[in-house]
């Protein structure tokens, strides 16, 4: 009685073919891996911030930084200790960007604070003029804060342009502002007030 053998020629041939087929698949996979070359490029750069600094002057000659603890004392056309009803006083305040500033700016009046017994009897306006000498009680110019504004308000201020230095040595161009303060007709004797204004510059990209 004959029996079939696991080593029959037909079965053995199929196994061999299966092994060869597997070998072909593995061979193709190895060829793909070998062909996958790669290379890289890298780039870097340091970054340093610029400078933005606003300076102020009451005479257009000596400029420095004035913070809220050491504000500049304005030089009015008429002594502030001799105000009478209806008087209009004027004082220049000149601003520019420092020579180290690296961007142009936009200037505005950010806030105003008033105090004292005469505060409600005083109003002001702020204009841009051509020079320190041009700042007078009757001067006219580009309006930054409207005349008649309360001592503790800014209304809707207009911005003025600040130019940066062209060479990093000479400061940016001066902006001459002129503060004009008006006393009401009912200003009382022996009263006093203090006004403080914050001029703010914002960099322009």
VMD Tcl script that draws the C-alpha trace (Angstrom):
set ca {
  {0.00 0.00 0.00}
  {1.57 3.25 -1.10}
  {1.36 6.46 0.90}
  {1.99 10.06 -0.14}
  {5.17 11.64 1.15}
  {5.62 15.21 2.45}
  {8.70 15.34 0.28}
  {6.83 14.84 -2.95}
  {8.26 16.76 -5.88}
  {5.14 18.90 -6.31}
  {4.98 20.05 -2.69}
  {8.69 20.67 -2.47}
  {8.53 22.85 -5.55}
  {5.79 24.99 -4.04}
  {7.79 25.51 -0.86}
  {10.85 26.54 -2.80}
  {8.85 28.99 -4.82}
  {7.34 30.43 -1.64}
  {10.79 30.91 -0.12}
  {12.09 32.53 -3.28}
  {9.10 34.85 -3.40}
  {9.78 35.87 0.17}
  {13.38 36.46 -0.69}
  {12.38 38.71 -3.55}
  {10.19 40.83 -1.27}
  {12.98 41.22 1.26}
  {15.38 42.09 -1.50}
  {13.16 44.91 -2.79}
  {12.78 46.32 0.73}
  {16.52 46.41 1.24}
  {17.01 48.22 -2.06}
  {14.61 51.06 -1.00}
  {16.40 51.62 2.31}
  {19.79 51.82 0.63}
  {18.55 54.44 -1.85}
  {17.08 56.80 0.84}
  {20.03 59.18 1.24}
  {19.53 62.48 3.08}
  {21.34 65.72 3.78}
  {20.51 68.85 5.85}
  {21.17 72.59 5.94}
  {20.95 74.73 9.11}
  {20.54 78.51 9.50}
  {20.74 80.77 12.55}
  {20.74 84.47 13.41}
  {21.18 86.53 16.59}
  {18.43 89.02 17.51}
  {18.95 92.25 19.45}
  {16.29 94.81 20.36}
  {16.54 98.43 19.25}
  {16.18 101.56 21.39}
  {13.27 103.96 21.77}
  {13.75 106.99 24.02}
  {11.86 110.29 24.27}
  {13.63 113.38 25.62}
  {12.11 116.71 26.66}
  {13.30 120.29 27.12}
  {11.71 123.48 28.43}
  {14.06 125.72 26.45}
  {14.89 123.69 23.34}
  {18.56 123.52 24.33}
  {18.96 121.12 27.25}
  {17.20 117.78 26.84}
  {16.81 115.04 29.41}
  {14.47 112.34 30.68}
  {11.62 113.55 32.90}
  {9.61 110.87 34.69}
  {6.52 111.20 36.85}
  {8.70 111.78 39.91}
  {10.81 114.54 38.34}
  {8.64 116.32 35.74}
  {10.05 119.27 33.84}
  {9.08 122.68 35.25}
  {7.57 124.71 32.42}
  {8.67 128.31 31.89}
  {5.52 130.36 31.25}
  {5.47 133.71 29.52}
  {3.97 135.38 32.59}
  {4.90 134.28 36.11}
  {2.38 131.70 37.24}
  {2.28 133.41 40.62}
  {0.74 136.55 39.08}
  {-2.28 135.18 37.20}
  {-5.40 137.32 36.95}
  {-8.90 136.56 35.66}
  {-8.88 136.07 31.88}
  {-5.10 135.72 31.59}
  {-3.60 133.42 28.97}
  {-0.14 132.03 29.72}
  {2.09 130.09 27.33}
  {5.03 127.76 27.84}
  {7.05 125.72 25.32}
  {7.96 122.08 25.75}
  {10.25 120.61 23.11}
  {10.52 116.89 22.47}
  {12.64 114.64 20.28}
  {13.84 111.06 20.04}
  {17.35 110.34 21.29}
  {20.17 109.70 18.83}
  {20.19 106.02 19.82}
  {16.52 105.54 18.95}
  {16.10 103.13 16.05}
  {12.45 103.74 15.06}
  {10.20 106.68 14.28}
  {7.47 107.53 16.77}
  {4.07 109.05 17.30}
  {3.63 111.67 20.04}
  {0.48 112.40 22.01}
  {-0.66 113.63 25.41}
  {-1.58 110.48 27.31}
  {-2.90 112.02 30.52}
  {-3.31 115.22 32.51}
  {-3.69 115.69 36.24}
  {-4.87 118.84 37.95}
  {-5.14 119.76 41.62}
  {-5.61 122.77 43.88}
  {-8.28 125.34 44.67}
  {-7.99 127.02 41.26}
  {-8.03 123.82 39.20}
  {-11.60 124.27 37.99}
  {-10.83 127.87 36.98}
  {-8.06 126.94 34.54}
  {-8.23 125.37 31.09}
  {-5.55 124.69 28.52}
  {-4.78 123.82 24.92}
  {-1.69 122.40 23.26}
  {-0.44 123.26 19.78}
  {2.64 122.48 17.70}
  {4.61 125.56 16.62}
  {7.78 126.26 14.65}
  {10.14 127.19 17.50}
  {10.44 128.04 21.18}
  {10.09 131.74 20.36}
  {6.88 131.07 18.45}
  {5.16 129.87 21.62}
  {3.15 132.86 22.83}
  {-0.30 133.32 24.42}
  {-1.71 134.28 21.01}
  {0.18 131.73 18.92}
  {-1.68 129.49 16.51}
  {-0.47 126.17 15.22}
  {-1.37 122.53 14.67}
  {-3.77 121.58 17.45}
  {-2.79 118.61 19.60}
  {-5.19 119.22 22.51}
  {-8.13 121.54 21.96}
  {-8.19 124.90 23.74}
  {-10.61 125.00 26.66}
  {-9.76 121.50 27.90}
  {-9.99 121.06 31.67}
  {-6.72 120.93 33.55}
  {-7.26 117.25 34.42}
  {-8.32 116.04 30.96}
  {-6.90 115.48 27.47}
  {-10.07 115.22 25.40}
  {-9.29 113.53 22.10}
  {-5.67 114.46 21.47}
  {-4.13 114.51 18.00}
  {-0.81 112.77 17.42}
  {2.35 114.39 16.11}
  {5.12 112.58 14.24}
  {8.54 112.00 15.77}
  {11.45 111.25 13.44}
  {14.39 109.09 14.55}
  {18.00 110.14 14.06}
  {19.27 109.90 10.50}
  {22.83 109.03 11.50}
  {22.69 107.71 15.08}
  {24.68 110.74 16.26}
  {22.32 113.74 16.09}
  {18.93 113.30 17.83}
  {15.73 113.20 15.82}
  {14.04 116.42 14.71}
  {12.57 118.64 17.44}
  {8.82 118.85 17.94}
  {7.96 122.21 19.46}
  {4.77 122.09 21.53}
  {3.18 125.13 23.13}
  {0.98 124.86 26.21}
  {-1.51 127.71 26.54}
  {-3.29 127.99 29.89}
  {-6.31 130.27 30.30}
  {-7.75 131.58 33.58}
  {-11.50 131.99 33.80}
  {-13.08 135.41 34.43}
  {-14.10 134.19 37.88}
  {-10.58 133.22 39.05}
  {-10.41 133.98 42.76}
  {-7.64 135.71 44.65}
  {-5.24 133.67 46.72}
  {-5.99 130.40 44.93}
  {-3.55 127.98 43.33}
  {-3.44 124.95 41.07}
  {-0.95 122.45 39.70}
  {-1.15 120.83 36.29}
  {0.92 117.84 35.18}
  {0.89 116.44 31.64}
  {2.17 113.11 30.37}
  {3.63 113.22 26.87}
  {3.83 109.74 25.41}
  {5.72 108.50 22.37}
  {4.86 105.20 20.69}
  {7.22 103.57 18.21}
  {6.05 103.26 14.64}
  {7.17 100.04 12.88}
}
mol new
graphics top color blue
foreach p $ca { graphics top sphere $p radius 0.5 }
foreach p [lrange $ca 0 end-1] q [lrange $ca 1 end] { graphics top cylinder $p $q radius 0.2 }
display resetview
